[in-house]
Amino acid sequence: MLQRFVEEYSDSAFQFAYRLCDDVEESKELVQEAFFRLFKSWDRYDASQPLEAWFLAILRNLYVDSVKKCDRRNRVSLDAPVRHEDGEGLSIAETMADARDEDILEALERREAVEQVQEAMSSLSRDHQAILTLCDVEGLDYTQIAQVLGAPPGTVRSRVSRARAALKEKLRDRTAGMVA
């Protein structure tokens, strides 16, 4: 069961960790440590609760602990792609990967929209990024997110609502800047 869980959730765990810390190597380390802690504390797992929620809570707590230990401020990953306003620096293969039989212009517009959402997400607070990742990327429901965060479901609903409003505002600002 544990091996299957690792195989199924390694990618989504990495994506969640990366959303939290925005660093590839640190994300890998967090995920590895989270799986280690999951195995180590397996005897304390309550099978009536979703395993994914318990695991993501472990992962989130590890991240919070690492931030407390190392007072980091807005680090920029050297591995992050450099993007210029004119789109220079983007890989054509990346841009065209999903185009297949579709119109190239549509694929480019879709890619640009995805990049705008990603950039807007990355400009949100870490708390907003985390809750939107859990809800809208990982697809967890409010009860599962409440278990991960250790907060009541009502609090989770309001946090998701505030995070979505903040994301909409960031996107509105970005699109207004493009039109002007």
N, C-alpha and C positions, 0 to 999 in steps of 0.2 A: 504494500500500500504506500509506504513512504517513498520508495523508488519511483513509483508511478506519479506520485504527487510532485516530486522533484522534476521529473521529465515534463509534466504538464504545465508547471507553474514557473519554471526557470525564466522563461522569456518575459512573462508579465511581471514577475518579481523584479527583474532587472529594469524594466521600463518604469515601474513604480519608484525604485531606488534612484534611478537617473532623474526622474522628475523632482525628487526631493533634493538631491545634491548637485545635479548638473555636472557630474564628473564621471567619466567612464570607469576608471580604475577604482575609484571609491565605491561606485555602484556595485562593481563585481565583488569587492571585499565585503560590503554590507550584505549582499545576497548570500555569499558563502558563509558568513558568520551567522546569518539568520537561519539557514538550513542546519548548521551545526547546533545552534541552540534549540531548534525544533527537535532534532534527534535526541539531544541531551535531556530535554524535559518532556519527552514523549509520554512518560508515565503520568504526567499531570494534565494531559489533554482530555477534555470533556467531549466525548464522541457525540453528544447531543448538539454541539455547536459546530458551525462550519469550520473546517480545517483551514481554508483560505483566509478567513477573517482572523483566526488566531495567528497564523503565520505572518500576515501583513501587520498585525499589531506588534509582533516581535521585531519585524523589519523596521517599522516606524520608530519604535523605542530605541533600537540600535542607532538609528540616524540622530534622534534627539540627543542621546548620550554622546555621540561623536561631536555634535555641535557644541554641547556644553563643555567638553574637554578642550576643544580647539576653537576659540572664538574667531570664526571665519567671517569675512565680509566680502560679499560679491566677488567671488573668484571667477576668473575667466579660464576655461579649459583651453589648453594649447591644441587639443585635438578637435575643437569645435570648428566647423567650416566657416570660412570668411565669406560674408555675403555683401556684395556691393549693391547700391541702389539700382544700377543698371542690370543687375542679375549676373554680372560677371563673376566667375568663380564657381558657379553651379555646374555640376556634372550633367552633360547632355544625356548620358545613359540613365542617370537618376531621374531627370526630367521626363524622359521618354519611356521609362520602365512600364508605366501603366497605360500608355497610349494605345498599344497593340493596334487594333483596327479603328480606333477612334480618331477624330480630327485632331491634328497636332495642336492647333490653337486652343481647343477645349482642354487638352491635357495640360498645356502651359498655364491656362487660367486656373484650373483646378489646383495645380501645384502651387501657384501664387497664393491662392486662398488658404491652402493648408499651411503654407509658410507664415501667412499673416496670423492665423490662429495660434500657431506654435510660438511666434514672437510675442503675441499678446499674452499667451499663457506664461511664458518665461518672465514677463514683466510683472506678473502678479506676485503677491506675497507667497512664501513657501506654504503657509496654511491653506490658502486658496488653491494653489497648485495641487497640493496633496488631496484635498477633498474632491476637486474636479476630476483628478486622475482616478480616484477610487470609484466615483459615481459614473462618470461619463466615458472613461477609457476602460477601466477594469469591469464595469457593469455591476458593481455591488449595489444591493438595495440599502435603504436607510438603516435597517436593523443590522445588517452586516457591517456597515460603516461605523455605526454606533459601537459595535463590539471592538472594531479595530482602534477607534479613537478613545474608547472608554467614556463616551458621552451619551446622554439620552437621545433617542431617535428624533424628538422634536428639535433639539439643539442642532442635530445633523441637518435636518430639513432647512432650518434657517441659515446655517452656514453654507449649504449648497446654494441656496437662493442668493445670498450675498455674494458668493464667489462667482456665480453666473452673471449677476448684475455687474460686478467689477470687470469680468471678461467682456461683456457686451460694451461697456463704456470704453475699454481699451480698444476694442475693434472699431467702435464708432469714431474715436479719436484718430486712429490710423487711417481709416477710409476718408475722413474729413481732410486729413493732411494730404492725401493723394489727389483729391479733387481740387484743392486750392492751388 
